[in-house]
Amino acid sequence: MEDRVKLREQIAATKRFEGAVGRVSFLVTGDPEKCTVLIKFEDSGVLAAHEKFCPGG
């Protein structure tokens, strides 16, 4: 459980990360400042959208 707390704290502290679609920052709540899409590898090895996260949602 302690590792999950540390991971969440580190993600929430991320500011101006240069990702594939531009800068990403996180609010103190852990939510992204703009909509972000989590992608994953399917069993076939193909990348697919998994879940969309938006501020306050």
Buried (B, 14 or more C-beta within 10 A) or exposed (E): EEEEEEEEEEEBEEEEEEEEEEEBEBEEEEBBEEEBEEEEEEEEEEEEEEEEEEEEE
